[in-house]
Amino acid sequence: MTLPPKLQPFIYGIGVFVVFTTLMIILKLLTHHVIEDGDYFGLFNNKDLMMGAAVALLVTFSHERKKKLKKD
């Protein structure tokens, strides 16, 4: 079963965001860097979420460009 081509980058971006957020949480727990004003479960705030979204957007854009270059 294949996904529609327009949906594939969206799913890829969500996957990148989830992996980034998971790694961020693990690193914060391992380094005991739990922020006091954490908006979400005391582990991350809006700035962290925006950084994760930016990373997901850049990685997804790079991945799509690489696929197009490989296709040509």
Backbone as CSV, one residue per row, in Angstrom:
resi,resn,N_x,N_y,N_z,CA_x,CA_y,CA_z,C_x,C_y,C_z
1,MET,0.846,-1.174,0.000,0.000,0.000,0.000,0.896,1.244,0.000
2,THR,0.673,2.115,-0.934,1.470,3.329,-1.024,0.637,4.532,-0.624
3,LEU,1.306,5.491,-0.067,0.658,6.741,0.318,0.595,7.683,-0.866
4,PRO,-0.395,8.551,-0.884,-0.417,9.563,-1.948,0.841,10.437,-1.876
5,PRO,1.361,10.855,-3.033,2.613,11.625,-3.048,2.553,12.920,-2.230
6,LYS,1.397,13.544,-2.128,1.280,14.792,-1.362,1.321,14.530,0.144
7,LEU,0.980,13.315,0.562,0.934,12.983,1.985,2.280,12.496,2.513
8,GLN,3.131,11.968,1.648,4.405,11.407,2.077,5.309,12.412,2.793
9,PRO,5.497,13.636,2.268,6.361,14.587,2.991,5.775,14.987,4.346
10,PHE,4.472,15.054,4.442,3.824,15.405,5.703,4.083,14.332,6.758
11,ILE,3.917,13.076,6.391,4.180,11.961,7.312,5.662,11.921,7.687
12,TYR,6.533,12.168,6.720,7.975,12.191,6.979,8.305,13.303,7.977
13,GLY,7.730,14.474,7.785,7.956,15.603,8.686,7.483,15.313,10.103
14,ILE,6.329,14.675,10.229,5.828,14.305,11.560,6.786,13.318,12.222
15,GLY,7.301,12.378,11.447,8.267,11.415,11.988,9.538,12.086,12.465
16,VAL,10.038,13.029,11.692,11.244,13.775,12.092,10.970,14.557,13.371
17,PHE,9.797,15.193,13.457,9.445,15.965,14.647,9.366,15.065,15.883
18,VAL,8.764,13.900,15.738,8.637,12.968,16.871,10.015,12.480,17.321
19,VAL,10.878,12.144,16.376,12.229,11.682,16.732,13.004,12.801,17.429
20,PHE,12.933,14.022,16.891,13.633,15.154,17.498,13.122,15.411,18.923
21,THR,11.812,15.408,19.092,11.225,15.664,20.411,11.607,14.562,21.400
22,THR,11.602,13.322,20.943,11.986,12.204,21.814,13.435,12.317,22.254
23,LEU,14.326,12.622,21.307,15.739,12.792,21.668,15.938,13.966,22.619
24,MET,15.190,15.046,22.397,15.297,16.217,23.266,14.869,15.866,24.698
25,ILE,13.780,15.137,24.830,13.292,14.748,26.163,14.294,13.824,26.843
26,ILE,14.816,12.847,26.113,15.792,11.913,26.697,17.031,12.665,27.168
27,LEU,17.547,13.584,26.346,18.730,14.341,26.743,18.457,15.228,27.957
28,LYS,17.280,15.830,28.018,16.963,16.667,29.182,16.848,15.828,30.444
29,LEU,16.293,14.636,30.331,16.186,13.770,31.502,17.550,13.241,31.939
30,LEU,18.400,12.890,30.984,19.726,12.375,31.326,20.620,13.440,31.944
31,THR,20.450,14.692,31.523,21.289,15.768,32.050,20.632,16.495,33.223
32,HIS,19.482,16.016,33.643,18.729,16.620,34.752,18.434,18.093,34.495
33,HIS,18.176,18.414,33.243,17.874,19.795,32.855,16.364,19.940,32.637
34,VAL,15.623,19.791,33.714,14.172,19.949,33.641,13.861,21.411,33.924
35,ILE,13.187,22.065,32.994,12.917,23.494,33.140,11.744,23.725,34.082
36,GLU,11.826,24.808,34.814,10.799,25.128,35.802,9.496,25.590,35.164
37,ASP,9.623,26.363,34.084,8.416,26.896,33.456,8.023,26.075,32.225
38,GLY,8.198,24.766,32.316,7.867,23.892,31.196,6.368,23.900,30.934
39,ASP,6.004,24.246,29.716,4.593,24.331,29.365,3.960,22.956,29.176
40,TYR,4.738,21.997,28.726,4.198,20.678,28.413,4.902,19.632,29.256
41,PHE,4.217,19.132,30.264,4.698,18.080,31.154,5.965,18.465,31.903
42,GLY,6.307,19.729,31.930,7.509,20.186,32.612,8.794,19.814,31.899
43,LEU,8.693,19.315,30.665,9.878,18.870,29.940,10.283,19.801,28.810
44,PHE,9.330,20.446,28.166,9.666,21.351,27.079,8.636,22.457,26.996
45,ASN,9.026,23.534,26.336,8.152,24.696,26.233,7.915,25.032,24.762
46,ASN,7.279,26.156,24.515,6.943,26.540,23.141,8.181,26.742,22.278
47,LYS,9.253,27.265,22.870,10.498,27.471,22.117,11.044,26.133,21.620
48,ASP,11.005,25.121,22.462,11.471,23.790,22.063,10.609,23.225,20.938
49,LEU,9.305,23.432,21.019,8.407,22.938,19.974,8.654,23.656,18.647
50,MET,8.890,24.957,18.708,9.173,25.704,17.483,10.499,25.258,16.867
51,MET,11.482,24.982,17.711,12.765,24.498,17.219,12.586,23.125,16.566
52,GLY,11.784,22.264,17.167,11.496,20.948,16.589,10.776,21.058,15.260
53,ALA,9.821,21.992,15.164,9.100,22.195,13.906,10.036,22.718,12.823
54,ALA,10.949,23.614,13.185,11.901,24.147,12.216,12.843,23.050,11.722
55,VAL,13.322,22.214,12.626,14.206,21.108,12.243,13.455,20.146,11.327
56,ALA,12.219,19.822,11.681,11.416,18.913,10.855,11.189,19.496,9.466
57,LEU,10.909,20.788,9.393,10.685,21.439,8.105,11.950,21.409,7.246
58,LEU,13.080,21.751,7.837,14.340,21.768,7.079,14.766,20.372,6.625
59,VAL,14.631,19.392,7.499,15.027,18.030,7.135,14.092,17.476,6.061
60,THR,12.807,17.741,6.179,11.849,17.270,5.178,12.103,17.938,3.832
61,PHE,12.356,19.245,3.833,12.649,19.957,2.597,13.908,19.392,1.936
62,SER,14.942,19.151,2.726,16.186,18.591,2.210,15.955,17.187,1.643
63,HIS,15.169,16.391,2.336,14.869,15.029,1.892,14.114,15.041,0.558
64,GLU,13.146,15.926,0.422,12.373,16.023,-0.817,13.247,16.479,-1.981
65,ARG,14.128,17.432,-1.739,15.035,17.892,-2.806,15.977,16.771,-3.232
66,LYS,16.439,16.007,-2.255,17.342,14.895,-2.570,16.616,13.842,-3.405
67,LYS,15.354,13.571,-3.074,14.578,12.606,-3.859,14.400,13.092,-5.291
68,LYS,14.136,14.392,-5.466,13.937,14.927,-6.807,15.229,14.884,-7.619
69,LEU,16.357,15.173,-6.979,17.634,15.116,-7.676,17.988,13.682,-8.086
70,LYS,17.671,12.747,-7.215,17.964,11.344,-7.505,17.086,10.842,-8.642
71,LYS,15.848,11.346,-8.700,14.898,10.911,-9.723,15.351,11.357,-11.119
72,ASP,15.954,12.540,-11.224,16.345,13.088,-12.529,17.514,12.421,-13.106
